[in-house]
Amino acid sequence: MNTRSLKLIRDVLINSGKVTSIEISQDSMYLEFKNVELGNPKSNEEMSLTVRFAEDSFFTVFYNNIWDVDFMSKYDYKKQLLSQEISFDIKEIKFIDFEYLNTFFYNFKSEKSISGVEDFSIHNIRNDFFMLVDTKEVGFAVGGNQMDFFTPFERLDDASLRELSNEWMLYFLNYHLKRNIIKDPMCENHPLVYTKK
C-alpha cells in the first residue's frame, strides 16, 4: 500500500477503533481491529480490519503494569502460537515511524518481544514494515518484511480501501441527515461532528 493508503488506515482506526485480538502463528503476526470506519455498517454491523505481518516478523508490547499484558503469558514458545482476545482503545497509530517508537521507550517501563529472528532487538528494527499502536494501557510494535490488510471479505489494496472508506463516509453523511431516527455511536464520536472554534 502507498503512503496515502497508510494514512487512510490510520484515519479509519483512530476515531473509534479498538484492538480486539492478537494471533501469532509461527512467522505471522495478526492484529485485529473492530469498530473501523470502513464499508456500510448496515450490511456489516461490526466491520473489522486485520493487519498481518510476515517474513521475519516481530511483536513487542510495552507496558507499565504486568497485568495489562497477561495475554502474553498464553504464548506457546514451543509451537510459536498465541491466539488471544484483547480489548484496548486506540490513542494513536503510526507506520514506520522510528521517532514515535522512541516515545514508547520513555512512556513505558517494560517491554516484551516475540520474534523468530534470533538476534531481534526492538532498538534496532531491520524490517521493511512496522506499525505502532498506542493505547491508554500499553503500546504495541508489530512488523515484518511483508504487510497485508484484510477485511472479513477481502484482502485490501489501495483501490478497495478507498472504496470502503467512501462507503463509510456516505453512510456517515446519510446518518447526519437522519440523526433523529437512528443512533450510531461511531458517527456521534467522529471528529467531523464537532466544529472547530
Salt bridges, closest charged atoms under 4 A:
ASP11 OD1 - ARG10 NH1 3.31
GLU37 OE1 - HIS190 NE2 3.36
GLU46 OE2 - LYS34 NZ 3.34
ASP70 OD2 - LYS74 NZ 3.75
ASP89 OD1 - LYS18 NZ 2.51
GLU92 OE2 - ARG10 NE 2.74
GLU111 OE2 - HIS123 NE2 3.57
ASP119 OD2 - ARG126 NH2 3.23
ASP148 OD2 - ARG52 NH2 2.78
ASP148 OD1 - ARG155 NH2 2.61
GLU188 OE1 - ARG179 NH2 2.87
